[in-house]
Amino acid sequence: MVDRAPAATPAARVDGVDAARGLALIGMFIAHVSPAVASADLTSLIELADERPRLLFALTAGMGLGFITGATRPLVEGRGPLRKQIAIRAVILIILGLGIAITLHPLVFIILDVYGVAFLLLLPLLFIPRGVALGAGIVLLAVAPALAELAKRTAFVAELDASSLGLVADWFVSGAYPVLVWVAAMLIGLALVRYDLDSPRVVAVAALIGAYAAATLLPVAALMPGGNAAPPVDALGADAPMSATTTEAVRLSIEAVGNVGVGVVVVAAMLLLLQFAVPPVRRVAGLVLSPITAMGSMPLSVYTLHLLVIAAAVRTENGVRTDDSWELLIALIVGSMLFAWLWRRYIGRGPLEQLLRWASGRSRADVPSHA
């Protein structure tokens, strides 16, 4: 008789991961509707909300996949049905994202369809060894942004963009969120869960490596052409010299690795406060962060509702359509916190999360609550 590893036990939600995801959502709100400001320093702070929150969101999405596939003890039985259910969710996310873009036309890039495509690409990779997942994620993260930047400047991709395959080119190369960059960050998140986020040692090592990557790579990227600390340069166009284009591509890869490093540090900090700190600190941090944690426990609902709000807030000022407003930003943050906190406290799972769970055929008994 061949012994089989027992199936993983459904896991409770990890508040530290949810809190980090909630912070990513707030960062997206800032990137989407914060108005232009005169202060260069404040502009730089707002620009931080452009790239890092979406990569933090992808990192925590990978962690979510790690939890629902068994965490440190990957599922042995039922992998086929689980992949099918994740695939159904992915298709629904793609349809939802494209539907919102076509019908509501919010003045932001929508991540839902890219999120769904990334899930589909990850299906065959869900149960690879943790070391392979981590190594593949790091390598892919180091090369994908540069390759996407170089590819989108080619005549071939320009032709694809103008053809019926423009959406596919947008997903993989020319869009604001090249899906391979998301897959890389998600693989890293998946691997970290496999290594065990309940282990203070694992989390500390991950935080140190993430901090080192951020501290060493982000200053380098900032000093390169196109970086926020570089001297002003003309925007690189399709006819830019190859050396300039290559430099910009390399900068994007360096920046992506540094930004994911920041994301790892954020997750580690939330785990420290909500899981590893002494009980009095955990209680206070849990109370203070509970609205943000609640947001992160229902990211699809909060993200989709914020798209509906900003689509309704579009107006024309001086002949330009805009949704930027400090009042709207404050309303989005405070309103999302209040909605999520009340919904989680009195109802439970987020409304769209529950619908997605039902549509994919997952029962409460067969899936961890992170799904």
DOSE-980816 format. One record per residue (C-alpha): residue in three letters; x, y, z; chain. Coordinates in nm, 2 decimals, decimal comma, padded with zeros to 4 digits. Example, Ala and Ser with C-alpha at 12.3 -4.5 7.8 and 13.67 -1.06 7.14 Angstrom:
<nodes>
NODE     r     east    north       up   c
NODE   ALA    01,23   -00,45    00,78   A
NODE   SER    01,37   -00,11    00,71   A
</nodes>
This chain:
<nodes>
NODE     r     east    north       up   c
NODE   MET    00,00    00,00    00,00   A
NODE   VAL    00,13    00,35   -00,09   A
NODE   ASP    00,08    00,61    00,18   A
NODE   ARG   -00,07    00,93    00,07   A
NODE   ALA   -00,04    01,27    00,24   A
NODE   PRO   -00,36    01,37    00,40   A
NODE   ALA   -00,56    01,64    00,25   A
NODE   ALA   -00,50    01,99    00,38   A
NODE   THR   -00,73    02,11    00,65   A
NODE   PRO   -00,92    02,43    00,55   A
NODE   ALA   -00,74    02,73    00,70   A
NODE   ALA   -00,88    03,03    00,87   A
NODE   ARG   -00,81    03,37    00,71   A
NODE   VAL   -00,47    03,52    00,78   A
NODE   ASP   -00,55    03,88    00,89   A
NODE   GLY   -00,20    04,00    00,81   A
NODE   VAL   -00,24    03,90    00,44   A
NODE   ASP   -00,59    04,06    00,43   A
NODE   ALA   -00,45    04,38    00,59   A
NODE   ALA   -00,18    04,40    00,33   A
NODE   ARG   -00,43    04,35    00,05   A
NODE   GLY   -00,65    04,62    00,21   A
NODE   LEU   -00,36    04,86    00,20   A
NODE   ALA   -00,31    04,77   -00,17   A
NODE   LEU   -00,67    04,86   -00,24   A
NODE   ILE   -00,62    05,20   -00,07   A
NODE   GLY   -00,31    05,26   -00,28   A
NODE   MET   -00,51    05,19   -00,59   A
NODE   PHE   -00,77    05,44   -00,48   A
NODE   ILE   -00,50    05,70   -00,44   A
NODE   ALA   -00,35    05,62   -00,78   A
NODE   HIS   -00,70    05,64   -00,95   A
NODE   VAL   -00,85    05,96   -00,82   A
NODE   SER   -00,60    06,18   -00,64   A
NODE   PRO   -00,58    06,52   -00,81   A
NODE   ALA   -00,26    06,67   -00,95   A
NODE   VAL   -00,06    06,87   -00,69   A
NODE   ALA    00,19    07,15   -00,72   A
NODE   SER    00,44    07,00   -00,47   A
NODE   ALA    00,70    06,78   -00,63   A
NODE   ASP    00,74    06,59   -00,31   A
NODE   LEU    00,37    06,52   -00,28   A
NODE   THR    00,36    06,42   -00,64   A
NODE   SER    00,63    06,17   -00,58   A
NODE   LEU    00,44    06,03   -00,28   A
NODE   ILE    00,12    05,99   -00,50   A
NODE   GLU    00,32    05,82   -00,77   A
NODE   LEU    00,42    05,55   -00,53   A
NODE   ALA    00,06    05,44   -00,53   A
NODE   ASP    00,08    05,36   -00,90   A
NODE   GLU    00,30    05,05   -00,92   A
NODE   ARG    00,35    04,92   -00,57   A
NODE   PRO   -00,01    04,86   -00,47   A
NODE   ARG   -00,09    04,66   -00,78   A
NODE   LEU    00,21    04,44   -00,73   A
NODE   LEU    00,13    04,40   -00,36   A
NODE   PHE   -00,22    04,30   -00,47   A
NODE   ALA   -00,07    04,04   -00,71   A
NODE   LEU    00,16    03,92   -00,44   A
NODE   THR   -00,13    03,87   -00,20   A
NODE   ALA   -00,34    03,71   -00,48   A
NODE   GLY   -00,07    03,44   -00,51   A
NODE   MET   -00,08    03,39   -00,13   A
NODE   GLY   -00,45    03,34   -00,16   A
NODE   LEU   -00,39    03,07   -00,42   A
NODE   GLY   -00,13    02,91   -00,19   A
NODE   PHE   -00,39    02,90    00,10   A
NODE   ILE   -00,67    02,74   -00,11   A
NODE   THR   -00,43    02,48   -00,25   A
NODE   GLY   -00,32    02,35    00,09   A
NODE   ALA   -00,06    02,60    00,22   A
NODE   THR    00,24    02,41    00,35   A
NODE   ARG    00,08    02,08    00,27   A
NODE   PRO   -00,04    02,10   -00,09   A
NODE   LEU   -00,35    01,90   -00,17   A
NODE   VAL   -00,29    01,55   -00,31   A
NODE   GLU   -00,65    01,46   -00,40   A
NODE   GLY   -00,90    01,68   -00,58   A
NODE   ARG   -00,65    01,89   -00,77   A
NODE   GLY   -00,85    01,85   -01,10   A
NODE   PRO   -01,18    01,98   -00,96   A
NODE   LEU   -00,99    02,26   -00,78   A
NODE   ARG   -00,82    02,37   -01,10   A
NODE   LYS   -01,16    02,37   -01,27   A
NODE   GLN   -01,32    02,58   -01,01   A
NODE   ILE   -01,03    02,83   -01,02   A
NODE   ALA   -01,06    02,84   -01,40   A
NODE   ILE   -01,43    02,92   -01,38   A
NODE   ARG   -01,35    03,20   -01,14   A
NODE   ALA   -01,09    03,33   -01,38   A
NODE   VAL   -01,33    03,33   -01,67   A
NODE   ILE   -01,59    03,52   -01,46   A
NODE   LEU   -01,32    03,78   -01,37   A
NODE   ILE   -01,23    03,83   -01,73   A
NODE   ILE   -01,59    03,87   -01,83   A
NODE   LEU   -01,66    04,11   -01,54   A
NODE   GLY   -01,36    04,32   -01,61   A
NODE   LEU   -01,43    04,35   -01,98   A
NODE   GLY   -01,80    04,42   -01,91   A
NODE   ILE   -01,72    04,71   -01,68   A
NODE   ALA   -01,48    04,85   -01,93   A
NODE   ILE   -01,73    04,83   -02,21   A
NODE   THR   -02,03    04,96   -02,03   A
NODE   LEU   -01,91    05,20   -01,77   A
NODE   HIS   -01,59    05,33   -01,92   A
NODE   PRO   -01,42    05,43   -01,59   A
NODE   LEU   -01,11    05,65   -01,64   A
NODE   VAL   -00,88    05,39   -01,50   A
NODE   PHE   -00,71    05,07   -01,61   A
NODE   ILE   -00,91    04,77   -01,49   A
NODE   ILE   -00,72    04,48   -01,34   A
NODE   LEU   -01,00    04,22   -01,32   A
NODE   ASP   -00,95    04,07   -01,66   A
NODE   VAL   -00,57    04,06   -01,62   A
NODE   TYR   -00,63    03,90   -01,28   A
NODE   GLY   -00,84    03,63   -01,45   A
NODE   VAL   -00,58    03,57   -01,73   A
NODE   ALA   -00,31    03,53   -01,46   A
NODE   PHE   -00,51    03,27   -01,28   A
NODE   LEU   -00,55    03,07   -01,60   A
NODE   LEU   -00,17    03,08   -01,66   A
NODE   LEU   -00,10    02,97   -01,31   A
NODE   LEU   -00,33    02,66   -01,32   A
NODE   PRO   -00,05    02,42   -01,43   A
NODE   LEU    00,19    02,58   -01,18   A
NODE   LEU   -00,02    02,56   -00,86   A
NODE   PHE    00,15    02,25   -00,72   A
NODE   ILE    00,51    02,29   -00,84   A
NODE   PRO    00,78    02,26   -00,56   A
NODE   ARG    00,80    02,57   -00,35   A
NODE   GLY    01,16    02,64   -00,44   A
NODE   VAL    01,08    02,61   -00,81   A
NODE   ALA    00,79    02,85   -00,77   A
NODE   LEU    01,00    03,10   -00,58   A
NODE   GLY    01,29    03,08   -00,82   A
NODE   ALA    01,07    03,10   -01,13   A
NODE   GLY    00,88    03,40   -00,98   A
NODE   ILE    01,20    03,59   -00,91   A
NODE   VAL    01,35    03,52   -01,25   A
NODE   LEU    01,03    03,60   -01,43   A
NODE   LEU    00,99    03,92   -01,23   A
NODE   ALA    01,35    04,03   -01,32   A
NODE   VAL    01,29    03,99   -01,70   A
NODE   ALA    00,92    04,02   -01,78   A
NODE   PRO    00,89    04,40   -01,74   A
NODE   ALA    01,19    04,46   -01,96   A
NODE   LEU    01,08    04,21   -02,23   A
NODE   ALA    00,73    04,36   -02,23   A
NODE   GLU    00,86    04,71   -02,27   A
NODE   LEU    01,09    04,61   -02,56   A
NODE   ALA    00,82    04,40   -02,72   A
NODE   LYS    00,55    04,67   -02,72   A
NODE   ARG    00,78    04,90   -02,92   A
NODE   THR    00,80    04,66   -03,21   A
NODE   ALA    00,61    04,69   -03,53   A
NODE   PHE    00,47    04,34   -03,47   A
NODE   VAL    00,30    04,44   -03,14   A
NODE   ALA    00,18    04,76   -03,30   A
NODE   GLU    00,01    04,56   -03,57   A
NODE   LEU   -00,14    04,33   -03,31   A
NODE   ASP   -00,28    04,63   -03,11   A
NODE   ALA   -00,45    04,75   -03,42   A
NODE   SER   -00,60    04,41   -03,51   A
NODE   SER   -00,87    04,19   -03,36   A
NODE   LEU   -00,60    04,05   -03,13   A
NODE   GLY   -00,54    04,39   -02,97   A
NODE   LEU   -00,69    04,27   -02,64   A
NODE   VAL   -00,45    03,98   -02,61   A
NODE   ALA   -00,15    04,21   -02,69   A
NODE   ASP   -00,28    04,44   -02,42   A
NODE   TRP   -00,30    04,16   -02,17   A
NODE   PHE    00,05    04,03   -02,23   A
NODE   VAL    00,26    04,32   -02,35   A
NODE   SER    00,13    04,66   -02,43   A
NODE   GLY   -00,12    04,72   -02,15   A
NODE   ALA   -00,06    04,89   -01,82   A
NODE   TYR   -00,05    04,55   -01,64   A
NODE   PRO    00,15    04,30   -01,85   A
NODE   VAL    00,01    03,97   -01,72   A
NODE   LEU    00,35    03,80   -01,69   A
NODE   VAL    00,46    04,05   -01,43   A
NODE   TRP    00,15    03,96   -01,23   A
NODE   VAL    00,22    03,59   -01,27   A
NODE   ALA    00,57    03,65   -01,14   A
NODE   ALA    00,45    03,83   -00,83   A
NODE   MET    00,18    03,57   -00,77   A
NODE   LEU    00,43    03,29   -00,79   A
NODE   ILE    00,64    03,46   -00,52   A
NODE   GLY    00,33    03,49   -00,30   A
NODE   LEU    00,24    03,13   -00,36   A
NODE   ALA    00,59    03,01   -00,27   A
NODE   LEU    00,59    03,22    00,05   A
NODE   VAL    00,28    03,04    00,17   A
NODE   ARG    00,43    02,71    00,09   A
NODE   TYR    00,73    02,80    00,30   A
NODE   ASP    00,49    02,88    00,59   A
NODE   LEU    00,37    03,23    00,68   A
NODE   ASP    00,30    03,10    01,03   A
NODE   SER    00,67    03,07    01,09   A
NODE   PRO    00,83    03,39    01,23   A
NODE   ARG    01,17    03,27    01,09   A
NODE   VAL    01,03    03,24    00,73   A
NODE   VAL    00,85    03,58    00,76   A
NODE   ALA    01,17    03,75    00,90   A
NODE   VAL    01,39    03,61    00,63   A
NODE   ALA    01,14    03,71    00,36   A
NODE   ALA    01,12    04,06    00,51   A
NODE   LEU    01,50    04,10    00,52   A
NODE   ILE    01,54    03,99    00,16   A
NODE   GLY    01,25    04,21    00,05   A
NODE   ALA    01,39    04,51    00,23   A
NODE   TYR    01,74    04,45    00,08   A
NODE   ALA    01,59    04,43   -00,27   A
NODE   ALA    01,39    04,75   -00,22   A
NODE   ALA    01,68    04,94   -00,06   A
NODE   THR    01,93    04,85   -00,32   A
NODE   LEU    01,73    04,84   -00,64   A
NODE   LEU    01,48    05,13   -00,61   A
NODE   PRO    01,74    05,40   -00,57   A
NODE   VAL    01,92    05,26   -00,88   A
NODE   ALA    01,59    05,26   -01,07   A
NODE   ALA    01,52    05,62   -00,96   A
NODE   LEU    01,85    05,75   -01,10   A
NODE   MET    01,80    05,58   -01,44   A
NODE   PRO    01,63    05,76   -01,73   A
NODE   GLY    01,26    05,77   -01,66   A
NODE   GLY    01,31    05,73   -01,28   A
NODE   ASN    01,16    05,98   -01,04   A
NODE   ALA    01,50    06,11   -00,94   A
NODE   ALA    01,65    06,12   -01,28   A
NODE   PRO    01,71    06,45   -01,47   A
NODE   PRO    01,41    06,54   -01,70   A
NODE   VAL    01,42    06,36   -02,03   A
NODE   ASP    01,19    06,35   -02,33   A
NODE   ALA    00,93    06,07   -02,32   A
NODE   LEU    01,05    05,77   -02,51   A
NODE   GLY    00,86    05,71   -02,82   A
NODE   ALA    00,84    05,43   -03,07   A
NODE   ASP    01,13    05,58   -03,26   A
NODE   ALA    01,35    05,62   -02,95   A
NODE   PRO    01,71    05,51   -02,99   A
NODE   MET    01,75    05,14   -02,90   A
NODE   SER    02,00    05,22   -02,62   A
NODE   ALA    01,75    05,46   -02,46   A
NODE   THR    01,47    05,21   -02,50   A
NODE   THR    01,68    04,92   -02,35   A
NODE   THR    01,78    05,14   -02,06   A
NODE   GLU    01,42    05,22   -01,98   A
NODE   ALA    01,33    04,85   -02,01   A
NODE   VAL    01,60    04,75   -01,77   A
NODE   ARG    01,49    05,02   -01,53   A
NODE   LEU    01,13    04,88   -01,53   A
NODE   SER    01,26    04,54   -01,44   A
NODE   ILE    01,48    04,67   -01,16   A
NODE   GLU    01,19    04,88   -01,03   A
NODE   ALA    00,95    04,58   -01,04   A
NODE   VAL    01,18    04,36   -00,83   A
NODE   GLY    01,23    04,65   -00,58   A
NODE   ASN    00,85    04,71   -00,56   A
NODE   VAL    00,77    04,35   -00,49   A
NODE   GLY    01,04    04,37   -00,22   A
NODE   VAL    00,84    04,65   -00,07   A
NODE   GLY    00,53    04,44   -00,09   A
NODE   VAL    00,69    04,15    00,09   A
NODE   VAL    00,80    04,39    00,37   A
NODE   VAL    00,44    04,52    00,40   A
NODE   VAL    00,30    04,17    00,43   A
NODE   ALA    00,56    04,09    00,69   A
NODE   ALA    00,49    04,40    00,89   A
NODE   MET    00,12    04,32    00,89   A
NODE   LEU    00,19    03,96    01,00   A
NODE   LEU    00,42    04,10    01,28   A
NODE   LEU    00,15    04,33    01,41   A
NODE   LEU   -00,15    04,09    01,38   A
NODE   GLN    00,01    03,75    01,43   A
NODE   PHE    00,35    03,75    01,59   A
NODE   ALA    00,34    04,05    01,83   A
NODE   VAL    00,27    04,02    02,20   A
NODE   PRO   -00,10    03,99    02,28   A
NODE   PRO   -00,16    04,35    02,38   A
NODE   VAL    00,00    04,48    02,06   A
NODE   ARG   -00,20    04,23    01,86   A
NODE   ARG   -00,53    04,34    02,01   A
NODE   VAL   -00,46    04,71    01,95   A
NODE   ALA   -00,33    04,65    01,60   A
NODE   GLY   -00,63    04,42    01,52   A
NODE   LEU   -00,87    04,69    01,63   A
NODE   VAL   -00,70    04,97    01,45   A
NODE   LEU   -00,65    04,78    01,13   A
NODE   SER   -00,98    04,59    01,13   A
NODE   PRO   -01,15    04,82    00,87   A
NODE   ILE   -00,85    04,77    00,64   A
NODE   THR   -00,84    04,40    00,71   A
NODE   ALA   -01,21    04,38    00,63   A
NODE   MET   -01,14    04,55    00,29   A
NODE   GLY   -00,87    04,30    00,22   A
NODE   SER   -01,10    04,01    00,30   A
NODE   MET   -01,34    04,11    00,02   A
NODE   PRO   -01,11    04,26   -00,25   A
NODE   LEU   -01,34    04,18   -00,55   A
NODE   SER   -01,64    04,35   -00,39   A
NODE   VAL   -01,45    04,66   -00,28   A
NODE   TYR   -01,25    04,69   -00,61   A
NODE   THR   -01,57    04,65   -00,82   A
NODE   LEU   -01,77    04,89   -00,61   A
NODE   HIS   -01,50    05,15   -00,63   A
NODE   LEU   -01,51    05,12   -01,01   A
NODE   LEU   -01,88    05,19   -01,01   A
NODE   VAL   -01,83    05,49   -00,79   A
NODE   ILE   -01,56    05,65   -01,00   A
NODE   ALA   -01,74    05,58   -01,32   A
NODE   ALA   -02,04    05,77   -01,18   A
NODE   ALA   -01,81    06,05   -01,06   A
NODE   VAL   -01,67    06,13   -01,41   A
NODE   ARG   -01,72    06,50   -01,50   A
NODE   THR   -01,59    06,75   -01,75   A
NODE   GLU   -01,36    07,03   -01,63   A
NODE   ASN   -01,22    07,28   -01,88   A
NODE   GLY   -01,31    07,05   -02,16   A
NODE   VAL   -01,13    06,75   -02,00   A
NODE   ARG   -01,31    06,44   -01,86   A
NODE   THR   -01,18    06,36   -01,51   A
NODE   ASP   -01,28    06,18   -01,19   A
NODE   ASP   -01,00    06,33   -00,97   A
NODE   SER   -01,11    06,47   -00,64   A
NODE   TRP   -00,98    06,48   -00,28   A
NODE   GLU   -01,34    06,45   -00,16   A
NODE   LEU   -01,39    06,14   -00,38   A
NODE   LEU   -01,07    05,99   -00,26   A
NODE   ILE   -01,16    06,04    00,11   A
NODE   ALA   -01,51    05,90    00,04   A
NODE   LEU   -01,38    05,59   -00,13   A
NODE   ILE   -01,14    05,51    00,15   A
NODE   VAL   -01,37    05,58    00,44   A
NODE   GLY   -01,68    05,44    00,27   A
NODE   SER   -01,49    05,12    00,17   A
NODE   MET   -01,37    05,07    00,52   A
NODE   LEU   -01,71    05,12    00,67   A
NODE   PHE   -01,89    04,90    00,42   A
NODE   ALA   -01,64    04,62    00,45   A
NODE   TRP   -01,62    04,63    00,83   A
NODE   LEU   -02,00    04,63    00,87   A
NODE   TRP   -02,05    04,36    00,61   A
NODE   ARG   -01,78    04,13    00,75   A
NODE   ARG   -01,91    04,18    01,11   A
NODE   TYR   -02,27    04,12    01,04   A
NODE   ILE   -02,29    03,91    00,72   A
NODE   GLY   -01,95    03,76    00,66   A
NODE   ARG   -01,80    03,69    00,32   A
NODE   GLY   -01,81    03,98    00,07   A
NODE   PRO   -02,11    03,98   -00,17   A
NODE   LEU   -01,92    03,93   -00,49   A
NODE   GLU   -01,69    03,68   -00,32   A
NODE   GLN   -01,99    03,48   -00,22   A
NODE   LEU   -02,14    03,49   -00,57   A
NODE   LEU   -01,80    03,39   -00,72   A
NODE   ARG   -01,78    03,10   -00,48   A
NODE   TRP   -02,13    02,99   -00,57   A
NODE   ALA   -02,07    03,02   -00,94   A
NODE   SER   -01,76    02,81   -00,93   A
NODE   GLY   -01,93    02,53   -00,74   A
NODE   ARG   -01,73    02,55   -00,42   A
NODE   SER   -01,90    02,45   -00,10   A
NODE   ARG   -01,82    02,58    00,24   A
NODE   ALA   -01,69    02,24    00,35   A
NODE   ASP   -01,43    02,19    00,07   A
NODE   VAL   -01,25    02,52    00,06   A
NODE   PRO   -01,04    02,73    00,30   A
NODE   SER   -01,20    03,06    00,38   A
NODE   HIS   -00,93    03,24    00,18   A
NODE   ALA   -01,09    03,13   -00,14   A
</nodes>
